[in-house]
Amino acid sequence: MRGPKPSHPIELTTEEQEHLRSLVRAHTTGQSLAIRARIVLFAHEHPEWSNQQIAQAVGTSDRLVRKWRQRWATTKTLAMQKKEPHP
């Protein structure tokens, strides 16, 4: 499966890699957080992979992969952003 080269390359420090791997392995980690961690790890370990390839490996959509690649690149966090209350 081919696709365009991702616009948000992911570079991780050794500490960040270890932290993300521990989240993936922990039985107490929520499923959504583990998926986010797997996305970021795959993006780092396979920079040549498209978002579609990462999505297939993780078992999610390429839209979710794009979202979390971009979010990690800008904030370095896997936390959900709080929504602003509606007026």
All heavy atoms as an XYZ file, in Angstrom:
711
protein
N       0.845     -1.166      0.000
C       0.000      0.000      0.000
C       0.895      1.235      0.000
O       1.752      1.388      0.838
C      -0.890     -0.018      1.245
C      -1.981      0.984      1.194
S      -3.062      0.991      2.654
C      -3.234     -0.692      3.076
N       0.670      2.111     -0.959
C       1.478      3.311     -1.058
C       0.641      4.529     -0.733
O      -0.571      4.506     -0.805
C       2.057      3.435     -2.461
C       3.035      2.354     -2.764
C       3.626      2.560     -4.110
N       4.897      1.846     -4.086
C       5.958      2.233     -4.713
N       5.938      3.321     -5.441
N       7.074      1.551     -4.644
N       1.314      5.579     -0.448
C       0.638      6.831     -0.169
C       1.666      7.937     -0.146
O       2.865      7.682     -0.279
N       1.231      9.167      0.014
C       2.184     10.266      0.060
C       3.064     10.179      1.300
O       2.684      9.595      2.305
C       1.294     11.502      0.107
C       0.001     11.020      0.659
C      -0.137      9.594      0.205
N       4.247     10.763      1.178
C       5.149     10.792      2.322
C       4.516     11.660      3.415
O       4.039     12.749      3.141
C       6.495     11.372      1.895
C       7.540     11.297      2.972
C       8.898     11.660      2.440
C       9.862     11.631      3.604
N      11.038     10.887      3.345
N       4.488     11.164      4.650
C       3.850     11.919      5.744
C       4.509     13.282      5.953
O       5.727     13.419      5.844
C       4.053     11.027      6.961
C       4.261      9.661      6.406
C       4.956      9.864      5.092
N       3.700     14.271      6.250
C       4.213     15.628      6.426
C       4.690     15.903      7.850
O       5.210     16.972      8.119
C       3.141     16.649      6.038
O       1.983     16.448      6.812
N       4.497     14.941      8.754
C       4.924     15.126     10.146
C       5.850     13.976     10.545
O       5.411     13.007     11.159
C       3.721     15.183     11.087
C       2.815     16.330     10.806
N       3.140     17.624     11.101
C       1.596     16.385     10.217
C       2.163     18.424     10.729
N       1.216     17.685     10.187
N       7.157     14.090     10.217
C       8.073     13.031     10.644
C       8.188     13.019     12.172
O       8.115     14.064     12.818
C       9.400     13.411      9.987
C       9.277     14.858      9.648
C       7.817     15.152      9.498
N       8.331     11.832     12.727
C       8.380     11.676     14.176
C       9.788     11.273     14.599
O      10.313     10.266     14.148
C       7.374     10.595     14.648
C       5.954     10.933     14.214
C       7.466     10.374     16.149
C       5.372     12.178     14.823
N      10.374     12.074     15.464
C      11.669     11.770     16.067
C      11.447     11.626     17.567
O      10.839     12.492     18.184
C      12.680     12.888     15.793
C      13.031     13.064     14.327
C      13.798     11.883     13.764
O      14.567     11.252     14.516
O      13.607     11.591     12.571
N      11.924     10.519     18.124
C      11.740     10.259     19.557
C      13.083     10.106     20.246
O      14.011      9.517     19.685
C      10.943      8.973     19.769
C       9.533      8.915     19.204
C       8.959      7.518     19.384
C       8.648      9.943     19.866
N      13.164     10.585     21.475
C      14.338     10.329     22.295
C      14.224      8.901     22.836
O      13.153      8.282     22.781
C      14.414     11.312     23.484
O      13.296     11.078     24.335
C      14.436     12.748     23.007
N      15.300      8.399     23.386
C      15.283      7.065     23.976
C      14.262      6.994     25.111
O      13.534      6.011     25.235
C      16.686      6.704     24.505
O      17.611      6.814     23.418
C      16.724      5.304     25.061
N      14.192      8.049     25.924
C      13.246      8.075     27.036
C      11.809      8.062     26.533
O      10.949      7.372     27.096
C      13.474      9.315     27.919
C      14.786      9.310     28.671
C      15.955      9.797     27.797
O      15.725     10.488     26.785
O      17.098      9.458     28.135
N      11.533      8.826     25.464
C      10.177      8.842     24.911
C       9.800      7.467     24.356
O       8.687      6.993     24.564
C      10.068      9.895     23.801
C      10.113     11.314     24.312
C      10.248     12.341     23.208
O      10.772     12.017     22.120
O       9.825     13.495     23.436
N      10.743      6.824     23.671
C      10.481      5.485     23.146
C      10.166      4.507     24.272
O       9.212      3.732     24.175
C      11.685      4.977     22.362
C      11.909      5.681     21.045
C      13.133      5.145     20.355
O      13.237      3.951     20.108
N      14.073      6.028     20.052
N      10.966      4.536     25.328
C      10.748      3.631     26.459
C       9.389      3.885     27.111
O       8.672      2.946     27.462
C      11.870      3.795     27.482
C      13.192      3.242     27.002
C      14.338      3.571     27.948
O      14.105      4.189     29.009
O      15.475      3.211     27.612
N       9.034      5.161     27.263
C       7.745      5.502     27.875
C       6.586      4.994     27.014
O       5.637      4.389     27.530
C       7.638      7.009     28.081
C       6.310      7.447     28.583
N       5.848      7.144     29.847
C       5.316      8.148     27.990
C       4.637      7.652     30.007
N       4.289      8.255     28.891
N       6.657      5.224     25.705
C       5.581      4.786     24.815
C       5.479      3.261     24.788
O       4.379      2.707     24.794
C       5.794      5.340     23.411
C       5.652      6.864     23.281
C       6.051      7.317     21.883
C       4.253      7.322     23.629
N       6.609      2.582     24.773
C       6.586      1.110     24.786
C       5.972      0.590     26.088
O       5.252     -0.408     26.084
C       7.990      0.556     24.592
C       8.455      0.637     23.163
C       9.727     -0.144     22.918
N      10.137      0.040     21.541
C      11.114      0.843     21.146
N      11.814      1.523     22.029
N      11.416      0.948     19.863
N       6.262      1.261     27.200
C       5.683      0.818     28.476
C       4.167      1.025     28.474
O       3.434      0.212     29.032
C       6.333      1.540     29.651
O       5.952      2.895     29.693
N       3.697      2.084     27.838
C       2.249      2.297     27.722
C       1.596      1.191     26.899
O       0.525      0.691     27.251
C       1.950      3.645     27.066
C       2.185      4.892     27.894
C       1.962      6.146     27.049
C       1.297      4.918     29.120
N       2.247      0.795     25.820
C       1.701     -0.246     24.954
C       1.642     -1.579     25.683
O       0.674     -2.331     25.561
C       2.530     -0.356     23.653
C       2.138     -1.575     22.845
C       2.366      0.905     22.812
N       2.664     -1.892     26.484
C       2.748     -3.185     27.173
C       1.887     -3.275     28.422
O       1.466     -4.370     28.813
C       4.200     -3.467     27.563
C       5.083     -3.877     26.422
C       6.420     -4.377     26.933
N       7.069     -3.453     27.847
C       8.017     -2.586     27.512
N       8.428     -2.514     26.284
N       8.548     -1.804     28.414
N       1.623     -2.145     29.073
C       0.917     -2.167     30.358
C      -0.525     -2.631     30.189
O      -1.232     -2.190     29.290
C       0.943     -0.783     30.991
N      -0.938     -3.509     31.055
C      -2.313     -4.021     31.027
C      -3.314     -3.000     31.543
O      -4.513     -3.143     31.323
C      -2.424     -5.307     31.847
C      -1.630     -6.428     31.279
N      -2.015     -7.118     30.152
C      -0.436     -6.952     31.649
C      -1.108     -8.044     29.857
N      -0.143     -7.962     30.757
N      -2.823     -1.979     32.229
C      -3.715     -0.973     32.798
C      -3.897      0.239     31.886
O      -4.679      1.120     32.205
C      -3.187     -0.499     34.159
O      -1.866      0.014     33.987
C      -3.188     -1.634     35.166
N      -3.180      0.282     30.771
C      -3.307      1.397     29.834
C      -4.617      1.271     29.072
O      -4.953      0.197     28.573
C      -2.129      1.401     28.828
O      -0.905      1.503     29.537
C      -2.248      2.562     27.853
N      -5.331      2.362     28.961
C      -6.569      2.366     28.182
C      -6.283      2.069     26.716
O      -5.214      2.410     26.199
N      -7.252      1.447     26.053
C      -7.066      1.040     24.663
C      -6.763      2.220     23.750
O      -5.898      2.132     22.883
C      -8.314      0.292     24.174
C      -8.181     -0.284     22.791
C      -7.171     -1.418     22.715
O      -6.858     -2.047     23.703
N      -6.669     -1.658     21.530
N      -7.452      3.318     23.912
C      -7.234      4.467     23.026
C      -5.839      5.052     23.211
O      -5.179      5.434     22.235
C      -8.296      5.536     23.248
O      -8.286      5.977     24.583
N      -5.347      5.108     24.443
C      -4.001      5.611     24.698
C      -2.952      4.658     24.124
O      -1.951      5.097     23.548
C      -3.784      5.800     26.203
C      -2.438      6.387     26.622
C      -2.189      7.740     25.971
C      -2.375      6.512     28.139
N      -3.179      3.354     24.238
C      -2.247      2.376     23.682
C      -2.181      2.490     22.160
O      -1.096      2.385     21.571
C      -2.656      0.962     24.097
N      -3.307      2.734     21.514
C      -3.326      2.903     20.059
C      -2.539      4.149     19.666
O      -1.746      4.113     18.717
C      -4.775      2.960     19.527
C      -5.395      1.570     19.607
C      -4.826      3.501     18.101
C      -6.880      1.535     19.280
N      -2.727      5.238     20.386
C      -1.966      6.470     20.097
C      -0.472      6.227     20.234
O       0.321      6.674     19.402
C      -2.396      7.588     21.038
C      -3.789      8.059     20.821
C      -4.136      9.157     21.818
N      -5.476      8.891     22.308
C      -5.925      9.214     23.497
N      -5.151      9.818     24.365
N      -7.160      8.930     23.832
N      -0.087      5.515     21.293
C       1.331      5.222     21.507
C       1.879      4.353     20.375
O       2.993      4.585     19.883
C       1.527      4.534     22.855
N       1.117      3.357     19.940
C       1.551      2.489     18.839
C       1.704      3.282     17.542
O       2.646      3.064     16.788
C       0.570      1.341     18.643
C       0.629      0.333     19.774
C      -0.302     -0.834     19.570
N       0.137     -1.608     18.411
C      -0.677     -2.330     17.649
N      -1.973     -2.369     17.907
N      -0.210     -2.995     16.629
N       0.798      4.221     17.292
C       0.891      5.058     16.091
C       2.195      5.836     16.084
O       2.932      5.847     15.096
C      -0.322      6.020     16.001
C      -1.590      5.251     15.656
C      -0.063      7.131     14.985
C      -2.871      6.058     15.796
N       2.506      6.482     17.196
C       3.723      7.298     17.276
C       4.965      6.411     17.166
O       5.936      6.758     16.467
C       3.735      8.143     18.568
C       5.059      8.857     18.744
C       2.584      9.139     18.551
N       4.950      5.253     17.819
C       6.096      4.350     17.722
C       6.306      3.841     16.296
O       7.434      3.825     15.802
C       5.921      3.162     18.677
C       6.211      3.447     20.135
C       5.756      2.284     21.008
C       7.696      3.728     20.353
N       5.245      3.414     15.626
C       5.371      2.965     14.243
C       5.871      4.088     13.345
O       6.696      3.860     12.458
C       4.036      2.435     13.701
C       3.813      0.975     13.947
C       2.851      0.549     14.842
C       4.555      0.015     13.275
C       2.628     -0.798     15.076
C       4.341     -1.334     13.494
C       3.376     -1.751     14.393
N       5.379      5.310     13.546
C       5.815      6.448     12.733
C       7.303      6.715     12.923
O       8.004      7.065     11.978
C       5.000      7.685     13.083
N       7.788      6.530     14.139
C       9.214      6.726     14.410
C      10.053      5.578     13.844
O      11.089      5.818     13.220
C       9.448      6.849     15.918
C      10.897      6.829     16.296
N      11.725      7.897     16.046
C      11.660      5.875     16.871
C      12.956      7.585     16.464
N      12.930      6.372     16.971
N       9.618      4.351     14.070
C      10.395      3.179     13.665
C      10.371      2.938     12.156
O      11.269      2.296     11.616
C       9.878      1.941     14.395
C      10.116      2.002     15.885
C       9.369      0.937     16.676
O       8.558      0.194     16.076
O       9.590      0.868     17.893
N       9.338      3.427     11.468
C       9.196      3.218     10.029
C       8.881      4.549      9.341
O       7.770      4.754      8.847
C       8.073      2.209      9.736
C       8.256      0.898     10.422
N       9.158     -0.046      9.965
C       7.688      0.373     11.540
C       9.118     -1.099     10.771
N       8.241     -0.859     11.732
N       9.856      5.461      9.271
C       9.583      6.789      8.698
C       9.190      6.736      7.219
O       8.569      7.663      6.715
C      10.895      7.545      8.895
C      11.929      6.501      9.089
C      11.234      5.320      9.704
N       9.524      5.637      6.546
C       9.187      5.517      5.134
C       7.740      5.066      4.911
O       7.229      5.129      3.797
C      10.139      4.531      4.441
C       9.935      3.070      4.799
C      10.479      2.628      6.169
O      11.077      3.436      6.900
O      10.293      1.445      6.496
N       7.067      4.621      5.966
C       5.689      4.135      5.851
C       4.724      5.296      5.690
O       4.875      6.356      6.306
C       5.289      3.337      7.085
C       5.813      1.939      7.124
C       6.807      1.409      6.353
C       5.376      0.898      7.992
N       7.014      0.106      6.699
C       6.143     -0.237      7.694
C       4.418      0.829      8.980
C       5.977     -1.440      8.361
C       4.244     -0.364      9.646
C       5.019     -1.491      9.336
N       3.699      5.063      4.895
C       2.627      6.048      4.753
C       1.676      5.916      5.944
O       1.732      4.936      6.694
C       1.859      5.807      3.454
O       1.143      4.590      3.538
N       0.796      6.896      6.081
C      -0.206      6.838      7.150
C      -1.104      5.617      6.979
O      -1.522      5.005      7.958
C      -1.045      8.110      7.167
C      -0.244      9.314      7.616
O       0.730      9.188      8.352
N      -0.641     10.486      7.178
N      -1.385      5.246      5.730
C      -2.216      4.080      5.462
C      -1.542      2.796      5.939
O      -2.201      1.909      6.486
C      -2.539      3.970      3.965
C      -3.448      5.056      3.446
C      -2.690      6.342      3.078
O      -1.460      6.401      3.114
N      -3.429      7.383      2.748
N      -0.235      2.688      5.740
C       0.495      1.499      6.185
C       0.503      1.407      7.710
O       0.340      0.320      8.274
C       1.919      1.520      5.644
C       1.992      1.267      4.152
C       3.380      1.513      3.608
O       3.930      2.595      3.741
N       3.956      0.479      3.004
N       0.705      2.533      8.372
C       0.684      2.548      9.841
C      -0.715      2.195     10.331
O      -0.869      1.390     11.257
C       1.138      3.916     10.389
C       2.619      4.142     10.055
C       0.903      4.004     11.894
C       3.113      5.539     10.360
N      -1.736      2.760      9.700
C      -3.120      2.472     10.092
C      -3.415      0.983      9.970
O      -4.048      0.395     10.852
C      -4.092      3.280      9.232
N      -2.953      0.364      8.891
C      -3.187     -1.061      8.701
C      -2.466     -1.872      9.777
O      -3.027     -2.821     10.325
C      -2.718     -1.494      7.314
C      -3.054     -2.927      7.000
C      -2.683     -3.288      5.572
O      -1.910     -2.605      4.920
N      -3.230     -4.396      5.106
N      -1.230     -1.493     10.110
C      -0.464     -2.220     11.119
C      -1.087     -2.089     12.509
O      -1.088     -3.038     13.290
C       0.984     -1.717     11.141
N      -1.625     -0.913     12.816
C      -2.211     -0.656     14.133
C      -3.652     -1.153     14.204
O      -4.142     -1.498     15.271
C      -2.124      0.857     14.477
C      -2.855      1.178     15.764
C      -0.673      1.291     14.585
N      -4.321     -1.178     13.068
C      -5.720     -1.595     13.046
C      -6.671     -0.437     13.264
O      -7.666     -0.561     13.982
N      -6.349      0.692     12.648
C      -7.178      1.886     12.794
C      -7.275      2.591     11.449
O      -6.852      2.060     10.432
C      -6.604      2.809     13.893
O      -7.534      3.830     14.183
C      -5.269      3.395     13.520
N      -7.797      3.805     11.440
C      -7.957      4.557     10.192
C      -6.757      5.467      9.938
O      -6.071      5.881     10.875
C      -9.228      5.409     10.253
O      -9.067      6.452     11.197
N      -6.529      5.776      8.669
C      -5.436      6.692      8.350
C      -5.735      8.101      8.865
O      -4.823      8.860      9.185
C      -5.116      6.699      6.857
C      -6.266      7.163      5.992
O      -7.429      6.922      6.348
O      -5.988      7.779      4.942
N      -7.012      8.429      9.006
C      -7.384      9.729      9.572
C      -6.886      9.861     11.013
O      -6.354     10.900     11.410
C      -8.903      9.879      9.517
C      -9.392     11.194     10.025
C     -10.893     11.305      9.855
N     -11.347     12.569     10.397
C     -12.506     12.742     10.965
N     -13.357     11.740     11.075
N     -12.850     13.914     11.442
N      -7.040      8.798     11.792
C      -6.566      8.807     13.174
C      -5.033      8.882     13.218
O      -4.465      9.575     14.063
C      -7.064      7.570     13.916
C      -6.921      7.587     15.430
C      -7.797      8.679     16.044
C      -7.288      6.247     16.009
N      -4.373      8.187     12.307
C      -2.905      8.240     12.241
C      -2.451      9.667     11.941
O      -1.549     10.198     12.598
C      -2.347      7.259     11.190
C      -0.851      7.453     10.998
C      -2.662      5.826     11.590
N      -3.071     10.322     10.966
C      -2.716     11.712     10.632
C      -2.904     12.620     11.844
O      -2.043     13.452     12.155
C      -3.576     12.235      9.477
C      -3.147     11.768      8.123
C      -3.813     12.552      7.002
N      -5.264     12.650      7.127
C      -6.118     11.760      6.640
N      -5.674     10.689      6.012
N      -7.418     11.941      6.788
N      -4.025     12.452     12.525
C      -4.331     13.288     13.688
C      -3.250     13.165     14.758
O      -2.756     14.175     15.268
C      -5.682     12.880     14.270
C      -6.041     13.573     15.567
C      -7.359     13.052     16.096
C      -7.717     13.676     17.427
N      -9.039     13.239     17.880
N      -2.879     11.923     15.107
C      -1.942     11.747     16.212
C      -0.497     11.993     15.812
O       0.305     12.400     16.647
C      -2.152     10.403     16.894
C      -3.410     10.480     17.685
C      -4.612      9.921     17.376
C      -3.617     11.255     18.862
N      -5.551     10.292     18.307
C      -4.971     11.112     19.233
C      -2.795     12.058     19.652
C      -5.506     11.735     20.348
C      -3.336     12.668     20.762
C      -4.674     12.512     21.100
N      -0.141     11.805     14.549
C       1.193     12.216     14.095
C       1.341     13.722     14.238
O       2.345     14.226     14.742
C       1.420     11.817     12.651
C       1.714     10.367     12.440
C       1.925     10.112     10.977
N       3.253     10.546     10.618
C       4.154      9.777     10.044
N       3.868      8.544      9.723
N       5.341     10.233      9.779
N       0.322     14.443     13.773
C       0.360     15.901     13.841
C       0.359     16.376     15.288
O       1.126     17.259     15.661
C      -0.826     16.501     13.092
C      -0.826     18.014     13.110
C      -1.985     18.603     12.336
O      -2.885     17.895     11.906
N      -1.970     19.901     12.161
N      -0.502     15.789     16.114
C      -0.577     16.206     17.513
C       0.750     15.958     18.228
O       1.212     16.803     18.987
C      -1.718     15.454     18.202
C      -1.874     15.791     19.635
C      -3.088     16.543     20.093
N      -4.217     16.723     19.261
C      -5.437     16.281     19.537
N      -5.660     15.555     20.607
N      -6.441     16.569     18.756
N       1.390     14.787     17.997
C       2.672     14.500     18.637
C       3.732     15.485     18.149
O       4.533     15.976     18.939
C       3.109     13.059     18.374
C       4.411     12.762     19.043
C       5.659     12.869     18.504
C       4.611     12.361     20.402
N       6.606     12.555     19.431
C       5.993     12.241     20.603
C       3.739     12.092     21.452
C       6.528     11.847     21.820
C       4.283     11.703     22.670
C       5.655     11.584     22.847
N       3.745     15.766     16.848
C       4.748     16.671     16.288
C       4.640     18.076     16.881
O       5.655     18.754     17.045
C       4.623     16.725     14.768
N       3.426     18.506     17.215
C       3.254     19.859     17.728
C       3.279     19.952     19.250
O       3.735     20.950     19.794
C       1.932     20.482     17.211
O       0.849     19.653     17.587
C       1.965     20.654     15.709
N       2.798     18.910     19.949
C       2.681     19.019     21.411
C       3.507     18.008     22.195
O       3.678     18.170     23.401
C       1.215     18.847     21.855
O       0.792     17.512     21.555
C       0.305     19.866     21.182
N       3.959     16.931     21.545
C       4.705     15.850     22.218
C       3.889     15.209     23.336
O       4.421     14.806     24.363
C       6.041     16.352     22.779
C       7.044     16.754     21.747
C       7.696     15.544     21.169
C       8.840     15.958     20.261
N       9.580     14.839     19.780
N       2.583     15.125     23.147
C       1.726     14.495     24.140
C       0.671     13.635     23.452
O       0.305     13.892     22.311
C       1.041     15.529     25.051
O       0.297     14.841     26.045
C       0.117     16.447     24.289
N       0.200     12.621     24.167
C      -0.863     11.758     23.664
C      -2.194     12.075     24.337
O      -3.176     11.388     24.123
C      -0.507     10.281     23.910
C       0.730      9.768     23.190
C       0.994      8.318     23.594
C       0.579      9.879     21.698
N      -2.208     13.113     25.138
C      -3.421     13.475     25.868
C      -4.444     14.103     24.930
O      -4.092     14.800     23.984
C      -3.080     14.454     26.990
N      -5.698     13.850     25.215
C      -6.774     14.469     24.458
C      -6.839     15.949     24.826
O      -6.610     16.320     25.980
C      -8.117     13.816     24.791
C      -8.225     12.364     24.400
S      -8.252     12.090     22.637
C      -9.821     12.815     22.221
N      -7.135     16.783     23.850
C      -7.291     18.197     24.127
C      -8.697     18.456     24.649
O      -9.652     17.848     24.188
C      -7.057     19.020     22.870
C      -5.628     18.980     22.394
C      -5.445     19.793     21.123
O      -6.386     20.098     20.422
N      -4.214     20.134     20.837
N      -8.783     19.336     25.623
C     -10.091     19.664     26.178
C     -10.851     20.528     25.194
O     -10.305     21.416     24.565
C      -9.923     20.406     27.506
C      -9.351     19.568     28.591
C      -9.301     20.310     29.894
C      -8.722     19.418     30.972
N      -8.631     20.113     32.242
N     -12.128     20.216     25.069
C     -12.991     21.000     24.179
C     -13.466     22.249     24.905
O     -13.722     22.217     26.111
C     -14.184     20.170     23.729
C     -13.810     19.027     22.835
C     -15.036     18.295     22.375
C     -14.647     17.156     21.460
N     -15.823     16.422     20.992
N     -13.577     23.301     24.143
C     -14.104     24.550     24.700
C     -15.610     24.393     24.907
O     -16.292     23.820     24.057
C     -13.820     25.714     23.748
C     -12.342     26.013     23.584
C     -11.717     26.544     24.852
O     -12.389     27.305     25.578
O     -10.568     26.180     25.137
N     -16.137     24.903     26.012
C     -17.591     24.814     26.230
C     -18.337     25.675     25.216
O     -17.855     26.727     24.814
C     -17.778     25.341     27.660
C     -16.552     26.121     27.935
C     -15.452     25.553     27.097
N     -19.496     25.197     24.811
C     -20.315     25.965     23.882
C     -21.062     27.058     24.628
O     -21.509     26.856     25.759
C     -21.315     25.040     23.180
C     -20.667     24.049     22.287
N     -20.060     24.401     21.102
C     -20.507     22.713     22.392
C     -19.577     23.332     20.521
N     -19.825     22.277     21.294
N     -21.214     28.222     24.011
C     -21.931     29.321     24.693
C     -23.406     29.050     24.812
O     -24.007     28.309     24.168
C     -21.682     30.534     23.801
C     -21.192     30.016     22.502
C     -20.716     28.608     22.723
